Amino acid sequence: MKLPDPAVPRKSPAVAGLRDEDLRVARHGFSMLEGPPSRVIAFHAQQCAEKHLKAYLVFRGVDFFFTHNLRRLLDLSTTHAAWAEQLQGAEELNPYASTARSSRRGPGGQ
């Protein structure tokens, strides 16, 4: 078993803060009176899931390629934790990782 990088615990509070912000924004979106902004909620839910999975993989010392794809991150996590199999439905958030970003750009996606 490979021990985690000693720097990981020091970085965890900052990463956890970012994950918590995404989760708070997603939850807040549901409380909006004039219809929840579903694309924004889904984007932040995807970001929260992505950051949690990446943090887990880093903590476990698992190397992975740069990706926003929850399916790939879940597949890697499943080899190290049985709980990851229960989260397979999260991959439905994958399209929101890029559509919310591209819609914030100007015309032509720039």
Summary of the structure (lengths in Angstrom):
residues: 110
radius of gyration: 15.4
end to end distance: 44.7
largest distance: 51.0
contacts: 278
relative contact order: 0.14
helix: 74%
strand: 0%
